[in-house]
Amino acid sequence: MAERLGISPAYVNLLESNQRSLSVPVLVAITETYGVDWRDLLRDGEENRVPELRAAMRDPIFPGEPPDIQELRAALDHAPRVTERFLQLYQSHTSLTDRLNRMSGSSEAADFFATTPETAIHDVFRDHGNHFNSLERVAEDFRGRIGGAADDMYASLKRFLRIEMGLSAQVVPPEQMPDSLRVFDRERGEVLLSQALDHTNRVFQLAHVLGLLVCTDHVDAIVNAAPIRDPDTKARLAVELTNYFAGALLMPYDAFLESAETTRYDLDRLAASFGVSFEQVCHRLTTLHREGRRGIPFFLLRVDRAGNVTKRFNATPFTLAERGGSCPVWDIHHALRTPGDIIPRFVELPDGGQFFTLCRSANRPVFSRDTQDRRMALALGCERAHADKICYAEPFNTTDPAIFRQIGISCHVCPRKACSQRAHQPLNIQLGIHADRRGRTRYES
């Protein structure tokens, strides 16, 4: 090709890798040699799109180094429609920000579009595959140093904190700490735990305090490397990472994964074996992604009685609702009506993704008779392909398509047209309204 066009092979290589633009002589040579229309080689407005894309990528809303010119040209060449839609979205964002600024008379409208702390933390965990090997290794080291059996962890942790860290731990009435479940007073060298905590959560809080003392450097390294600028969000991420350490300490990786596989992921047996709560087991199962020794990839979702999402971790392709309004057809809401029962279900999302989910209620700390029945609902799930490894899936005939319940993510984006539980007009489709016919809901006729 280089010989026929009268250029060097190196120059051809630069053209093919989008590192050089077509010059007029080369363009003429290509049209004459290969009999193609020169207009087919040049997309309308491409030269304008490169600086436009470059300017968008330098907006402060995108942290880190912007893509170089070669990456931008490659995006235009190989994904022109994606690039076009990205620019449309960016222009809409800019326009809406300007309008909000004019209406408010300030330059703070950009804060309206800032990523929520919950989403930012979720994204950090997702980017790490829900697994932090440095925290796992520290937890394994200290689990060995603490010793003792799982059912003695409360006493073992109290003794270790007293002897090795010079800390005393005691349980106090809720009246003494009306607004706290755990207080770590570094100056006085004491840890106060509320009586509102049950045994498993008292153990977890002691493990968290140990994490505050022994894995701060590892936590800080992860936090500082995260694309988060807000100091409060960084502090919350540090808390979640310390919780990760506590879970890894109480449920050591190899022993926990071996027990999970042996029991075919029997959640209650795992909780009993390691002296932890049902929710702690579910959370730990989302983190088993050590290279060369992986467990089933799970997602975990927790919602309150109003449907607000209060916790989410995800190692699967399942799309989790960021805010309230998760699908009412899903058993996660029914779990609140049957406290303590595990509800297994095969579900199918609108995009065809099929998953196996386990839903159950989770109790919250009870301070008094006024704070009873503060249950939340948990959903633990994995892709259908892993269901045969889980004991709760045994009663199902997995070859029968009727076992799948069709659910959505949120009514706002769900395309299912004949759902009797629809609560909102979807943003992406028109359902159609006809005065002479009443459909299943007032959004459809």
Secondary structure as GFF3:
##gff-version 3
##sequence-region A 1 445
A	DSSP	alpha_helix	2	5	.	.	.	ID=ss1
A	DSSP	alpha_helix	9	16	.	.	.	ID=ss2
A	DSSP	alpha_helix	24	34	.	.	.	ID=ss3
A	DSSP	alpha_helix	38	41	.	.	.	ID=ss4
A	DSSP	alpha_helix	46	57	.	.	.	ID=ss5
A	DSSP	alpha_helix	69	78	.	.	.	ID=ss6
A	DSSP	alpha_helix	80	104	.	.	.	ID=ss7
A	DSSP	three_ten_helix	109	113	.	.	.	ID=ss8
A	DSSP	alpha_helix	117	127	.	.	.	ID=ss9
A	DSSP	alpha_helix	133	146	.	.	.	ID=ss10
A	DSSP	three_ten_helix	150	152	.	.	.	ID=ss11
A	DSSP	alpha_helix	153	165	.	.	.	ID=ss12
A	DSSP	beta_strand	168	172	.	.	.	ID=ss13
A	DSSP	beta_strand	182	185	.	.	.	ID=ss14
A	DSSP	beta_strand	190	194	.	.	.	ID=ss15
A	DSSP	alpha_helix	199	214	.	.	.	ID=ss16
A	DSSP	alpha_helix	216	225	.	.	.	ID=ss17
A	DSSP	alpha_helix	231	250	.	.	.	ID=ss18
A	DSSP	alpha_helix	253	262	.	.	.	ID=ss19
A	DSSP	alpha_helix	267	274	.	.	.	ID=ss20
A	DSSP	alpha_helix	278	285	.	.	.	ID=ss21
A	DSSP	beta_strand	289	290	.	.	.	ID=ss22
A	DSSP	beta_strand	293	294	.	.	.	ID=ss23
A	DSSP	beta_strand	299	303	.	.	.	ID=ss24
A	DSSP	beta_strand	309	314	.	.	.	ID=ss25
A	DSSP	alpha_helix	331	334	.	.	.	ID=ss26
A	DSSP	three_ten_helix	335	337	.	.	.	ID=ss27
A	DSSP	beta_strand	343	348	.	.	.	ID=ss28
A	DSSP	beta_strand	354	362	.	.	.	ID=ss29
A	DSSP	three_ten_helix	369	371	.	.	.	ID=ss30
A	DSSP	beta_strand	376	383	.	.	.	ID=ss31
A	DSSP	three_ten_helix	384	389	.	.	.	ID=ss32
A	DSSP	three_ten_helix	391	393	.	.	.	ID=ss33
A	DSSP	three_ten_helix	401	403	.	.	.	ID=ss34
A	DSSP	beta_strand	404	406	.	.	.	ID=ss35
###
